[in-house]
Amino acid sequence: MSFSRAPRGLLLTACALTAALTLTACSGESTGRSGGGGDTKFVTGTGGIATVAKGERQAPNKLAGDTVDGGKLDVADLKGKVVVLNTWGSWCTPCRAEAPHFAKVSKELKPKGVEFVGINTRDAQKSTAAAFEENFGIAYPSLYDRFGSLILNGFPKGTLNPQGIPTTIVLDRDGKIAARALKALNEKELRSLVEPVLAEKATGQ
């Protein structure tokens, strides 16, 4: 279908998604208290790393769909574990810089009850994303979010939502958003983001 013949509503939706992702793609370091609007209850430290107090956290919206390797995944099924969500694209230079650290830390923390999940965006073909994962030794699954719908709609207003590529978000054992980093992370930074949440107990324990 040519753009000239495409329905107006479809064109507007596509343009809005493209503009949003273009503005946030491969963003640099960020600071401040903004987390998507609304009455935010998180604290942002230096380097764009933000945390939420345990009693004030919210769960993400539905994060489910096809994975880069052809499977299916629903992040809600991982409740009971600490989950590290990382938005990335093979086209993103900071994503390539942090990938070896994610490959290493994900393997080392998995026996401790930490699950890593990627959210791949703006790769036109799954094969391109799969090649990235193979090249960097990424063993954990990634949701294939070509047009960014999961990134844009998967996090409630006012929470620690993704605001760039890459963004890393940590969910606690109750499946709620606990921490976020708005930049590429090295191994030390990644561990410092995950380990405080890992040290917590799930509600009711």
Backbone bond lengths (Angstrom), bond angles and torsions (degrees), N, CA, C in turn:
res aa  C-N    CA-C-N  psi(-1)  N-CA   C-N-CA  omega(-1)  CA-C   N-CA-C  phi
1 M - - - 1.466 - - 1.517 108.50 -
2 S 1.297 118.23 131.55 1.456 121.58 176.76 1.517 109.39 -77.40
3 F 1.365 116.14 155.99 1.449 119.60 178.61 1.520 111.54 -63.50
4 S 1.331 116.27 -29.73 1.460 119.00 -178.87 1.512 112.23 -68.31
5 R 1.332 116.96 -24.22 1.464 121.24 -178.64 1.514 112.65 -102.87
6 A 1.332 118.17 -3.56 1.456 120.77 -177.63 1.521 110.27 -70.93
7 P 1.346 117.79 144.74 1.465 121.23 176.83 1.520 110.59 -57.31
8 R 1.320 116.34 140.94 1.469 121.25 -176.78 1.522 112.13 -57.51
9 G 1.341 117.30 -41.85 1.460 120.32 -179.06 1.515 111.87 -62.36
10 L 1.346 116.01 -40.49 1.454 120.36 179.72 1.520 110.70 -64.87
11 L 1.334 116.12 -41.22 1.454 120.17 179.32 1.523 111.44 -63.35
12 L 1.329 116.80 -43.13 1.454 120.32 -179.36 1.518 111.28 -63.75
13 T 1.346 116.19 -41.15 1.463 120.13 178.98 1.521 110.98 -63.71
14 A 1.330 115.94 -45.92 1.463 120.44 -179.71 1.521 111.04 -62.34
15 C 1.330 116.33 -41.99 1.464 120.29 -179.74 1.529 111.26 -65.38
16 A 1.333 115.96 -40.14 1.462 119.61 -179.88 1.517 111.19 -64.04
17 L 1.333 117.22 -44.25 1.459 120.90 178.90 1.511 111.38 -64.13
18 T 1.329 115.79 -43.27 1.454 119.79 -179.69 1.521 111.04 -62.79
19 A 1.332 116.64 -44.09 1.458 120.55 -179.39 1.522 111.34 -63.05
20 A 1.335 116.25 -42.55 1.462 119.90 -178.55 1.515 111.34 -63.08
21 L 1.324 116.27 -44.89 1.452 119.74 -178.86 1.517 111.99 -71.26
22 T 1.333 116.75 -33.49 1.460 120.12 177.48 1.520 110.54 -63.76
23 L 1.326 116.92 -41.12 1.453 121.33 -178.78 1.519 111.79 -66.78
24 T 1.343 117.60 -30.74 1.457 120.24 -173.69 1.516 113.27 -103.18
25 A 1.313 118.63 -7.96 1.460 120.53 -172.80 1.517 111.60 -64.54
26 C 1.337 115.16 133.63 1.459 122.11 176.33 1.513 111.90 47.29
27 S 1.327 116.77 47.81 1.458 120.41 -179.99 1.504 110.15 -70.83
28 G 1.315 115.59 158.75 1.451 120.90 177.75 1.506 111.19 -89.62
29 E 1.303 115.52 -163.33 1.457 121.50 -178.21 1.515 110.81 -63.16
30 S 1.326 116.04 141.76 1.454 120.59 -177.51 1.511 110.26 -133.32
31 T 1.328 116.54 147.32 1.444 120.99 176.07 1.509 109.33 -134.22
32 G 1.341 115.95 174.31 1.459 119.17 178.01 1.499 111.79 113.15
33 R 1.358 116.43 -175.62 1.450 121.51 -175.57 1.513 112.92 -109.73
34 S 1.310 118.08 1.69 1.463 119.10 -177.02 1.509 111.00 -72.67
35 G 1.319 117.98 133.32 1.449 121.56 179.09 1.502 111.44 -137.36
36 G 1.305 120.08 32.17 1.442 121.43 177.69 1.507 112.19 109.59
37 G 1.321 118.02 9.74 1.458 120.33 177.56 1.514 111.63 96.29
38 G 1.324 116.34 171.75 1.449 120.62 178.08 1.519 111.53 82.30
39 D 1.324 115.47 -171.26 1.455 122.45 -178.40 1.521 108.84 -85.89
40 T 1.321 116.62 91.18 1.456 120.14 -176.40 1.513 110.33 -74.73
41 K 1.329 116.50 145.83 1.454 122.39 -178.37 1.518 110.53 -125.69
42 F 1.318 116.52 25.20 1.450 119.62 179.62 1.521 110.44 -112.66
43 V 1.324 114.81 161.63 1.456 121.80 -179.35 1.518 108.24 -116.19
44 T 1.324 116.47 126.28 1.451 121.57 178.93 1.515 109.96 -101.23
45 G 1.321 115.75 123.82 1.454 120.47 177.17 1.513 110.84 -93.03
46 T 1.308 116.35 -162.46 1.458 120.61 179.60 1.518 109.92 -71.08
47 G 1.314 115.41 151.01 1.457 119.75 176.23 1.503 114.48 76.87
48 G 1.340 117.68 14.18 1.454 119.34 176.27 1.509 115.01 76.46
49 I 1.327 118.78 15.42 1.459 122.24 178.29 1.526 109.43 -95.08
50 A 1.329 116.41 123.92 1.461 122.09 -175.39 1.526 110.25 -124.51
51 T 1.333 115.72 150.30 1.464 121.44 179.14 1.520 109.88 -134.92
52 V 1.333 115.38 158.38 1.459 122.43 178.06 1.522 108.87 -124.18
53 A 1.333 116.97 135.00 1.462 121.45 176.82 1.524 109.57 -60.74
54 K 1.309 117.40 146.37 1.463 122.77 -172.00 1.531 113.14 -54.69
55 G 1.330 117.79 -40.35 1.458 120.25 -177.13 1.515 114.83 -78.74
56 E 1.326 118.33 -3.93 1.458 121.57 -175.25 1.531 112.88 -116.00
57 R 1.298 117.22 10.97 1.463 121.24 -176.24 1.523 112.21 -82.28
58 Q 1.326 115.12 154.19 1.459 122.02 175.03 1.525 109.67 -123.78
59 A 1.309 115.40 154.45 1.455 120.37 175.45 1.526 109.72 -82.39
60 P 1.318 118.11 150.64 1.463 119.60 174.13 1.517 109.99 -70.27
61 N 1.325 116.05 165.68 1.457 120.39 169.88 1.522 108.44 -71.37
62 K 1.310 116.72 -175.10 1.465 120.29 -176.38 1.525 110.95 -63.04
63 L 1.320 115.76 124.69 1.458 123.04 176.23 1.519 107.17 -120.62
64 A 1.303 116.19 91.64 1.456 120.96 -174.20 1.518 109.66 -151.26
65 G 1.327 115.57 156.46 1.462 119.19 176.89 1.509 111.85 154.55
66 D 1.328 115.57 -160.56 1.460 122.13 179.67 1.524 110.07 -77.44
67 T 1.316 115.29 148.33 1.453 120.83 177.19 1.523 110.58 -103.22
68 V 1.314 115.07 164.14 1.464 121.21 -179.62 1.523 111.37 -58.09
69 D 1.341 117.21 -34.87 1.463 120.69 -177.99 1.526 113.64 -87.17
70 G 1.342 117.09 9.22 1.463 120.44 174.87 1.511 114.80 93.39
71 G 1.307 118.16 4.67 1.455 120.80 178.97 1.519 112.47 -93.15
72 K 1.329 115.25 -166.42 1.460 123.06 176.32 1.521 108.00 -125.40
73 L 1.328 116.31 147.20 1.456 119.60 -179.87 1.525 110.00 -149.94
74 D 1.337 115.43 137.05 1.458 122.60 172.07 1.531 106.35 -125.34
75 V 1.321 116.60 115.66 1.459 120.91 -176.99 1.533 111.48 -59.59
76 A 1.331 117.70 -28.92 1.466 121.24 179.53 1.526 111.80 -60.44
77 D 1.331 117.37 -26.54 1.465 120.79 179.62 1.526 112.40 -69.90
78 L 1.331 117.28 -12.22 1.466 121.60 -178.17 1.528 112.11 -93.76
79 K 1.334 117.32 5.50 1.462 120.81 178.86 1.528 109.50 -56.88
80 G 1.316 116.45 138.02 1.456 121.56 -173.63 1.514 111.60 106.80
81 K 1.334 115.67 -15.71 1.459 122.35 175.31 1.531 108.99 -116.75
82 V 1.304 116.71 159.28 1.457 120.80 168.90 1.522 107.23 -79.24
83 V 1.321 116.87 130.10 1.465 121.07 -175.91 1.525 109.37 -117.90
84 V 1.318 115.87 129.87 1.462 122.64 176.82 1.519 108.35 -106.83
85 L 1.332 116.32 114.29 1.460 122.53 178.96 1.521 109.22 -100.02
86 N 1.325 116.92 128.80 1.462 121.00 -179.37 1.524 110.20 -128.76
87 T 1.348 116.22 117.55 1.461 119.83 176.45 1.522 108.43 -85.07
88 W 1.344 115.90 135.64 1.459 118.71 -175.23 1.524 110.97 -157.63
89 G 1.321 114.76 165.44 1.459 121.97 172.99 1.515 108.35 -148.15
90 S 1.300 117.40 147.33 1.470 120.17 -178.73 1.518 111.94 -65.91
91 W 1.333 116.74 -20.32 1.461 123.82 -178.87 1.525 112.41 -81.95
92 C 1.325 117.22 -6.72 1.466 123.26 -170.34 1.531 110.81 -96.49
93 T 1.329 116.42 115.29 1.464 120.83 -177.79 1.526 113.12 -60.53
94 P 1.347 120.47 -45.90 1.473 119.46 176.86 1.527 113.02 -61.45
95 C 1.339 116.90 -30.65 1.468 120.06 177.31 1.524 110.78 -64.60
96 R 1.319 116.15 -39.26 1.461 119.95 177.69 1.530 110.82 -66.66
97 A 1.333 115.90 -35.31 1.467 119.40 -179.55 1.528 112.07 -66.88
98 E 1.339 117.32 -37.67 1.461 119.79 -176.04 1.527 113.17 -89.16
99 A 1.326 118.15 -15.51 1.465 121.64 -173.57 1.530 114.04 -55.60
100 P 1.338 119.86 -44.47 1.475 118.31 179.85 1.525 112.60 -60.72
101 H 1.320 117.24 -34.21 1.466 120.87 179.27 1.531 110.86 -68.97
102 F 1.326 116.50 -39.30 1.459 120.61 178.47 1.528 110.72 -67.49
103 A 1.327 116.59 -39.09 1.465 120.21 178.39 1.523 110.30 -61.03
104 K 1.334 116.91 -44.69 1.458 122.04 -177.15 1.530 111.64 -69.74
105 V 1.320 116.81 -51.86 1.472 120.71 -174.91 1.530 111.20 -66.77
106 S 1.322 117.65 -37.26 1.469 120.03 -179.71 1.524 111.48 -61.42
107 K 1.315 117.25 -39.79 1.467 120.89 179.32 1.520 110.91 -69.42
108 E 1.331 117.06 -37.90 1.466 120.32 -176.99 1.528 112.81 -75.16
109 L 1.336 117.02 -30.51 1.464 119.85 -177.40 1.533 113.71 -93.08
110 K 1.300 117.93 -13.09 1.470 120.13 -178.82 1.533 112.40 -57.75
111 P 1.338 119.72 -43.78 1.473 119.06 178.31 1.528 113.54 -63.54
112 K 1.340 117.05 -16.28 1.467 121.11 179.74 1.526 112.46 -91.91
113 G 1.339 116.47 1.81 1.459 119.29 177.38 1.512 114.25 97.21
114 V 1.326 116.91 25.30 1.463 121.42 177.85 1.528 109.00 -111.26
115 E 1.330 115.96 127.22 1.449 121.40 177.51 1.535 109.38 -112.72
116 F 1.311 116.45 131.12 1.455 122.08 175.90 1.526 109.16 -99.25
117 V 1.332 116.12 139.99 1.464 122.29 176.49 1.531 107.84 -137.53
118 G 1.305 116.85 125.32 1.450 120.80 174.94 1.523 110.66 -88.07
119 I 1.332 116.01 155.20 1.464 121.91 169.06 1.519 105.94 -125.20
120 N 1.315 115.76 100.30 1.464 121.35 -176.83 1.522 110.32 -84.59
121 T 1.328 116.85 131.99 1.458 119.87 -177.83 1.521 112.08 -135.39
122 R 1.336 114.51 149.84 1.454 124.36 174.53 1.518 114.49 64.65
123 D 1.316 118.31 15.72 1.464 121.03 167.46 1.520 106.88 -90.92
124 A 1.324 116.80 119.72 1.462 121.51 -173.44 1.526 112.49 -64.78
125 Q 1.318 117.00 -26.14 1.460 120.48 -178.69 1.523 109.86 -131.98
126 K 1.327 115.48 142.65 1.459 119.80 177.18 1.520 111.33 -61.90
127 S 1.323 117.04 -32.44 1.463 120.52 -177.47 1.523 111.67 -61.65
128 T 1.325 117.04 -34.14 1.467 120.92 178.21 1.519 110.36 -66.42
129 A 1.330 115.75 -44.57 1.466 120.62 178.27 1.532 110.58 -65.78
130 A 1.323 116.78 -40.37 1.461 120.68 -179.67 1.522 111.09 -63.49
131 A 1.334 116.41 -37.62 1.465 120.39 178.30 1.527 110.84 -64.57
132 F 1.327 116.22 -38.51 1.464 121.46 176.50 1.534 109.75 -59.95
133 E 1.327 116.55 -48.38 1.467 120.70 -179.02 1.530 111.19 -61.26
134 E 1.318 115.99 -41.07 1.470 119.92 -179.96 1.527 110.64 -66.63
135 N 1.320 116.91 -43.41 1.464 121.00 -177.73 1.521 112.31 -62.14
136 F 1.339 116.40 -35.04 1.456 119.82 -176.57 1.528 113.59 -101.66
137 G 1.321 117.09 4.09 1.454 120.41 177.41 1.512 113.90 70.08
138 I 1.342 117.04 32.45 1.458 121.70 178.46 1.526 108.71 -78.39
139 A 1.328 116.49 113.17 1.465 120.76 -175.38 1.523 113.39 -96.71
140 Y 1.327 117.76 -14.74 1.466 120.56 -177.78 1.534 110.33 -88.36
141 P 1.336 118.31 159.75 1.470 121.28 -176.26 1.523 112.94 -77.15
142 S 1.319 115.37 155.12 1.465 121.73 174.24 1.519 109.45 -129.10
143 L 1.325 116.18 129.00 1.456 120.74 171.42 1.521 108.94 -66.87
144 Y 1.321 117.10 137.72 1.463 121.52 -179.99 1.520 108.24 -93.24
145 D 1.324 115.49 107.88 1.463 122.58 -173.46 1.535 108.57 -121.32
146 R 1.321 115.55 65.12 1.467 120.82 -170.17 1.525 113.45 -52.31
147 F 1.334 117.13 -44.31 1.465 120.97 -174.77 1.527 113.71 -99.32
148 G 1.320 117.35 5.25 1.459 120.91 175.09 1.511 116.22 79.55
149 S 1.323 118.35 16.74 1.471 119.77 -176.61 1.521 111.62 -67.91
150 L 1.337 118.33 -36.95 1.464 120.51 177.98 1.522 110.70 -67.35
151 I 1.317 116.35 -41.42 1.463 120.46 -179.88 1.524 110.84 -65.06
152 L 1.333 116.46 -41.25 1.460 120.32 -176.50 1.526 112.84 -77.62
153 N 1.338 117.40 -31.61 1.469 120.77 -172.48 1.523 114.26 -113.74
154 G 1.318 117.48 -4.46 1.459 120.22 -172.87 1.510 115.83 -84.74
155 F 1.335 117.05 -3.25 1.458 119.51 -175.15 1.525 109.79 -131.77
156 P 1.342 118.11 128.16 1.463 121.34 -177.12 1.527 112.04 -61.39
157 K 1.312 115.39 151.85 1.455 121.97 176.53 1.522 110.15 -58.19
158 G 1.323 116.11 134.10 1.450 120.63 178.06 1.513 114.98 89.53
159 T 1.340 117.89 -1.67 1.458 120.79 178.59 1.523 109.95 -97.30
160 L 1.318 114.54 178.85 1.461 120.36 176.45 1.530 108.50 -76.71
161 N 1.317 116.10 84.04 1.463 120.79 -177.55 1.520 110.64 -96.00
162 P 1.329 117.62 161.33 1.468 119.74 176.19 1.527 110.30 -64.32
163 Q 1.321 116.21 135.58 1.456 120.92 177.88 1.519 111.44 -127.78
164 G 1.296 116.60 14.84 1.455 121.25 179.40 1.511 109.97 -177.23
165 I 1.308 115.21 171.32 1.461 121.74 175.55 1.526 106.33 -120.82
166 P 1.323 119.63 116.26 1.468 127.42 3.75 1.535 112.68 -86.50
167 T 1.330 114.54 153.99 1.458 123.41 167.03 1.524 106.86 -132.45
168 T 1.322 117.16 142.34 1.461 121.17 176.12 1.526 108.98 -121.54
169 I 1.319 115.82 128.55 1.461 122.85 -178.69 1.523 109.14 -124.44
170 V 1.330 116.67 136.39 1.465 121.55 179.66 1.521 109.40 -110.16
171 L 1.327 116.00 127.84 1.461 122.84 173.84 1.527 108.81 -100.60
172 D 1.331 115.94 136.99 1.464 118.89 178.17 1.526 110.63 -78.01
173 R 1.325 117.07 -178.18 1.466 120.94 -176.55 1.525 113.08 -66.37
174 D 1.325 116.41 -17.78 1.464 120.32 175.66 1.529 111.89 -86.97
175 G 1.319 116.44 3.54 1.461 120.65 179.21 1.511 113.56 78.67
176 K 1.349 117.49 21.84 1.455 121.41 -177.25 1.530 111.14 -110.18
177 I 1.338 115.01 153.58 1.463 121.60 -174.04 1.533 109.57 -75.15
178 A 1.332 115.73 118.19 1.465 120.96 -173.81 1.522 113.58 -109.91
179 A 1.334 117.99 -33.02 1.460 120.21 -174.00 1.526 110.01 -156.48
180 R 1.332 114.95 158.46 1.466 120.32 -179.34 1.525 110.16 -151.66
181 A 1.326 116.15 143.88 1.462 122.71 171.86 1.524 108.65 -125.21
182 L 1.319 116.15 130.21 1.465 122.01 -177.84 1.520 111.44 -102.47
183 K 1.314 116.34 46.63 1.458 119.80 179.74 1.524 108.64 -164.07
184 A 1.328 116.11 168.27 1.457 120.60 172.62 1.526 108.44 -68.13
185 L 1.329 115.94 140.20 1.459 121.25 -174.90 1.519 111.60 -113.94
186 N 1.324 115.92 142.07 1.459 119.42 169.14 1.532 107.81 -89.56
187 E 1.321 117.15 179.91 1.465 120.17 -175.26 1.526 111.95 -61.50
188 K 1.311 117.46 -43.95 1.464 120.75 -178.27 1.523 111.04 -63.52
189 E 1.323 116.90 -43.31 1.461 120.66 -179.54 1.518 111.55 -66.65
190 L 1.324 116.36 -39.33 1.459 120.42 179.50 1.527 110.69 -63.86
191 R 1.301 116.29 -45.29 1.467 119.66 178.59 1.523 111.32 -63.08
192 S 1.333 116.60 -39.87 1.471 119.79 -178.90 1.524 111.73 -67.58
193 L 1.331 116.81 -23.72 1.461 121.32 177.08 1.521 111.11 -78.06
194 V 1.337 116.60 -38.12 1.466 121.96 -173.09 1.524 113.10 -87.58
195 E 1.317 117.40 -41.42 1.469 120.65 -168.65 1.529 114.64 -62.01
196 P 1.355 120.38 -38.12 1.471 117.96 176.79 1.527 112.93 -62.10
197 V 1.324 117.27 -35.23 1.470 121.09 178.29 1.516 109.91 -72.62
198 L 1.320 116.69 -37.35 1.460 121.51 177.90 1.530 111.11 -63.85
199 A 1.310 116.51 -31.42 1.472 120.83 -178.80 1.524 112.63 -73.96
200 E 1.342 117.37 -16.25 1.459 121.11 179.64 1.523 110.90 -75.81
201 K 1.310 115.37 163.22 1.458 121.87 171.66 1.512 109.47 -106.02
202 A 1.321 115.64 151.01 1.460 119.74 176.49 1.517 109.43 -66.48
203 T 1.326 117.52 154.04 1.462 122.24 177.71 1.522 110.13 -57.53
204 G 1.321 115.77 131.33 1.462 120.08 179.32 1.500 114.38 96.58
205 Q 1.341 116.47 -8.25 1.461 118.74 179.86 1.524 110.43 -91.64
